[in-house]
Amino acid sequence: MFSTDKVSGFHTFSIIWFGQLVSMLGTGMTRFALMIWAYQQTGSATTLALLGFFAWLPYIAVSPVAGVWVDKLDRRQVLILADLCSGLLTLFALTLLAMGELAIWHIYLVEALTSIFDAFQRPAYIAATSTLLAKEEYARANGMRSLAYNGSQIAAPILAGALLPLITIQGVMTIDVVTFAVAMLTLAIVRIPRPHAAETSAEDEPFLAQLSFGFRYIFARKGLMGLMFIFAGIEFFAALTYFSVMPALILARTGGSETALAIVQATLGAGGVAGGLLVSVWGLPRRKIHAVCGLCGLSFLLGDLLFATGRSLSAWIVAASVAAVFIPFIVSGYMTIWQSKIAPAVQGRVFATADMFRSMPKPVGYLIAGPLADWWLEPAMMPAGALAPGFGWLVGTGPGAGIGLMFVGTAILGALMSFGGYLFPAIRNVEQALPDHDEGAAGETAPGANVRVAA
């Protein structure tokens, strides 16, 4: 067994990171294959949007409870169990597919149940990182996490697209089951130290008090609360376009080309990998709030607008590159601020609560996106549609033009929201206004303690 007294914390983190990278690659391949299958069954953007809706609603509902247990339990065991259960769900869907019984509602069900285990896995992974690494290594680790996520975004659609004609969906899903086993093996050979318990994590504290701790903690710190609400807006706009109907935009404007969609999704991943490498090697700006508010505004303004107005594969490749290269900076900046300010012993509850709040608008975006595209904007942007005379010069007309108009909206509103964060001193000065968790551990035991006034 590896243990932190024999190898460095970063070595241990790297082993875990590799296993999660392999698992994300397999999961990405399965989701790409099932997305194509689902679209072929219905030809509807709503079908794709509902996949995201069911993937996030249970996550939001379960997150606060999951956070309490992440702080109570061995975080390594939480990660192993979450990966095991997700792998079993993939095996369940694979069995139905092999029997010829798989239906769209089965995919929704699997996505919903998987999201419950993700609610445990995500805060456990982030909190485990904080106990393994020094504060100065958080940005590098967050860059590596972005690198893994976006690297899988590159490889998964390319591999799935290449393998589908050879081994069919069943083969792709079988590979996914194997990758879950790899992730669990890497977790089985490491040890993750448990943080020193803070007063607020006492075992005899009432469960409801533990459940509400994350809420009280965040709302007592206006800077963190403001960042959380900005990220909630980011999640909403991303769900409204990128995560839900962007595949339908590409498929509609290319006559259903799976190759074009795979290239665009791989380019999004490539841009993210480039950004993740930059974060891992060069780090973040000295004031990390610029990575969150400034670069997020640029990503919306440039990336979404190029997706909206582009009408060719080359244009979408440029759009995907411009949009995605900033994302690792945004996510790493956000997570590094939170990890630096929150004591490791309570990170499970605080991160789970923050995830719940910032994810709440996401299923709403998914739920709105499909009907908005299928029932209103797509018909309105047909050559004889009601909106074609006013916006046809910008996004064109015909299939996909209505979704392009949705990207125009998220480009403008997302940029305004992101840049608007600078208008609020609590957000703008969050790094100076709140002490880091290692500047006075006692101050972190109470939700409202040790908060300096923003300049």
PyMOL commands that set and color helices and strands:
alter all, ss='L'
color gray80, all
select helices_A, chain A and resi 9-42+45-72+75-98+104-132+135-188+199-201+207-219+222-240+246-253+258-282+289-309+313-325+327-341+344-359+361-380+388-395+401-423+425-428+430-433+437-439+441-444
alter helices_A, ss='H'
color red, helices_A
deselect
rebuild
show_as cartoon
